[in-house]
Amino acid sequence: MEEKTGIIIRLLGGFYYVESENQIIECKARGIFRKKGLAPVVGDRVVIDIPKDGYASIKEVLPRKNRLIRPAVANIDRLIIVSSVCEPTPNLFIIDKMTATALNKHIEPVIVFSKTDLQSGENYQKIYADSGIPTILFSAKDGTGAEQIRQLLKNQTVAFTGNSGVGKSTLLNYLFPDFQIETGDISKKLGRGRHTTRSVELYRTENGYVADTPGFSTVDLERYELIDKDDIQYCFPEFKEYLNTCQFTSCRHICEKGCRVIEAVKDGRINPSRHNSYIEMYNEVKDIKEWQKK
């Protein structure tokens, strides 16, 4: 029996494909993972046993630094959130939920607004200018923003995510022509794109990995990526300098007297759109009990 370590790059039909020492090994996961409810996911670093005959098996999942539930991927350094400036128009609340989720999981979020050859994205970029979240405008027509994105991929494991139809796969194909990820047209009737990416998969680059992930939905976010109400404030970087300076220590930064965050919104130091997202996120989870999060 030979033992190796590697990284799961693909999950398909119950088989895990582990990259180890410049080869890809097809593996099964041992039953103990199912019993403990700790199924391996793409991005996991694992120890595998390779017998002389039969399938290799995943013996151990090494400690994770983070894990997203939807999309199911682990050990991500950066989460690149792709949104189009039009066709479909961006949902800023969803973007803010994803940036907050990333920060809560100790992942650096990056926002990419695509299709800027069809419509300017400067107004959206301005919203995040003071948030500390890198925001890039991208056009597949002339490659605007592509080099900025490439620089963020060096020596990193990066996940790309976004609603269907926003140009996520088009962006990946522009950055890495050899990937040839399937793309889909916008459904005029539904006003959204068809789901073209079926499962998470890591693609090897010269200096790291990138993950193409299925389009996420509001339902997935609400059900699987809830943030504790007391932690949401820390997931909005532009709030940082004002926290713990409010008149009342129990301030929720929603409508309280003497709230420094609200003052910053009124003074134009925090964008109202971001504060509105914070309030909506807080109100969604404020009455949820711990047992309901299981």
N, C-alpha and C positions, 0 to 999 in steps of 0.2 A: 504493500500500500504506500503510495507516494502522497505527500502533503505539500500543498502550495497555497499561497495567498494571492488574491486578485480583487478585481472590482466588477460588480454586476453591471453589465452594459445593456442587457435586454432581458425581458421576461415575455415568453411566448408559449402558449399552450401548456402551461405548467412546468416548462423548462426554463432554467436560468442559464444565461450565457455569460460566462466569467472570463474577463481578459486577464491573463496572467503570463508574464514573461513572453510578451509579443505573440501569444496565441490565444484563441478563443475556445473555451472548454464548455461543452454542454453538460449541465448539472441538474440533479434533482435536489430538493430541499428535504432534510430529514424530518420525520413526523413530529419530532419534539417541538419544532417551531410552530406548527399548527396548534398543538396542544397548549402551548403557552401564549398563543395569539401574537406571536412575534415574527410574522412572516418576513423574510428578506425582501428588500425592494431595490429597484435600480439605483445605483450610486453607492450601495453598501460595499464596504471592504469586508471580505470574507476569507475564511480558511476552508479549503476544500480537500477532500480525500479522493485520490484517483486510484481505483483498483486496476489490476491487470486486465480483468474482464468486467464488462457491465458499465453502468453509468457512474460518473463521478458524482459526489454528493457534497452539499454544503454542510460543513461540520460546525462552523461557528461564525456568527456575525460580530465583527469587531466593533468597539464603541463608536457610536455616531456623534457627530458634533451638532447635527440637526436632522429633522425629517419633516417633510411636508406630507400631509395625508392625501389631499387632492390638489395637484397631481402627486402620486405616490413616488417620491424620490428623496434620497438622503445625501447628506454631506455636500450640500451646495454652498459655494462661496458667494455667488451673485445670482440674483433673480432678475432677469430682464423682462419687463412687462411691456408688451407691444400693444399699442392702441392706434387705430387709424384716426386721422383728423376728420375724415368723412367716409361715408359708404362702408361701414356704419359710423355714425357720429360717436365720439367717446363718451363713456359713462364714467365720470370723474369719481363718483362714489365707489365704483368697483375698483378703479385704479388705486384709490386711497386705502381701500380694504387690503389690497394686495401688498402695497408698500408697508402697511402696518403689520401685516402677517409676516412679511420677510424680516422686518426689524425685530419683531417679537421672537423670531426663530434665530436671531443673530446671523441673518443673511443680508448682504448689502443689496438694496433694491436699485434698479436703474429703469427709467421710463424711456421708451422709444415711441415717438409719434410718427407713424408711417403715412405714406401717400401724400407727402407735402408738395408733390408736383401738381396735385389736384386742388389743394387749398393750403393756405399758410397755416402753420402750427404755432406761430410765435405767441399768440394769445394763451395757448395752453402751456407752452414752455414758461411763460412769465408767472403762471400760477405757482410753479414749483421752484422758481428762482431762489426764493429765500428759505426753502424747506431743507436744504442740504442734500436733496435727492438728485443725483445726476439725471439730466433730462436731455435727450438727443432727438433732433429732427432728422428723419430719414426719407429719402426718395430713391426707389429702385430705378427710376428713369435715368438719373444722372449720378447716382451713388453718393449723394449728399449724406454725410453722417456716418458712412460705412467705416471709414478709417478710425473714427472715434470709438465705434463699437468694437472693432478688432482689437484695439489697445486694451480694452477691458477684459478680453478673453485670455490674455497671456497668462499661462501658469495657473489657471483657475478652472474649477468645475462650475459651469454656468448653465442655468435652466432658462429657457425661453418660454413664456406663457402669454396668453391673451385670448380674448374671445375669438371664435371662428370668424373668418372673413376679414380680419384686420391686417393681414399681410405678414403674419408671423413666419409661415413657411417660405414665402417669397423672400423675406429678409434673410433667412438661413441659406437659401439657395444662392442668393447674391453673395453672401460672405463665403460660402463653401460650395462652389458649383458641383463638386463631386458627390455631394449628399443626394441631390435630386429628390428632395422631399415632395410628395404629392401635394398639389395645391388645388383649391376649389374656387368656383365662382360664387359671387354673392347671389343669394336667392332674392330676386326682386319681390316675390310674393311675401316672403317671411321677413325681409329686411335684415337677414343675418346670413352668415356663411354656413356651408355644409361642414360637418366634422370630417376632416380628412386625415388627421393623425389619430391612429387607433390606440397606441400605447406609448408610454415613455420609453425613450431609447437614448443611450449615450453615444455620441459620435466622437471618435478620437480626432483631435487636432494635433498640430505640431507641438503645442505646448500645454495641452490640457484636454478637457472634455466639454462638449456642449450637449444639452439635453433638449430635444424637441418634445413638447408635452401636449396632451389633448387640450382643446379649448376649455377653460374653466367656466363654471356657471355660478350665478348668484346663489343657487340652492346649495352647491357644494361648499361655497365659502361660509354660508350661514350655518350649515350643519357640522362641518368638519374643522373649520379654522377659527373658532371662537376665541377671543382674547378676553381675559378677565377684565372687568370694568375698571379696576384700579390700575391696570397696566396699560390701558389704551393711551393715556396721556403721554407715556414714554415712547410711544410709537409714532409720534408726530414731532420730528426733530426741532421744528421751529418753536415749539412750546418750551423747550428745555430751559432757556434763560429766565423764563417767567415762573416756572414751577417753584413751589415753596416760598414764594414772595407774596402770595395773595393775603388778603386781610384775615381770612379764616383758614385754618389748617385743613378743614374738611371740604374745602372748595372743590367742586366738580368741574369748574370751568365751563359752565353751561349758561347760567343766568344770575350768578351770585354777586352780591354787592362786594366791591373791592377786589374783584378778580383781575389779576394782571394780564391773563391771557385774553380776556374779553377787551380790556383796554388796548392791547396790542392789535386786536382785530379792528377796533374802531379807529385807531391811529394809522392803519394801513401797513403795519409791520407783519401781520399775519393775514393771509388771504382768506376772505370770508368763506370761499368754497371749501377750503381745508377745514376750517372750524365747523362748518355745517356737517361735513363728513364725520368729524369727531363726535359731534352731538348725536348724529344718527346711529353711529356704531355703539356709543354708550347706552343709548336708549334701547337698542336691540338686546343687550346682554344684562342690563341692570337688575332684572328680575329673575334671571336664570339661576337656578340652584346648582350646586356642585354635582349632584347626582344626575342632573339633566344633561351634563356635558359628557357623560360617559358614552 
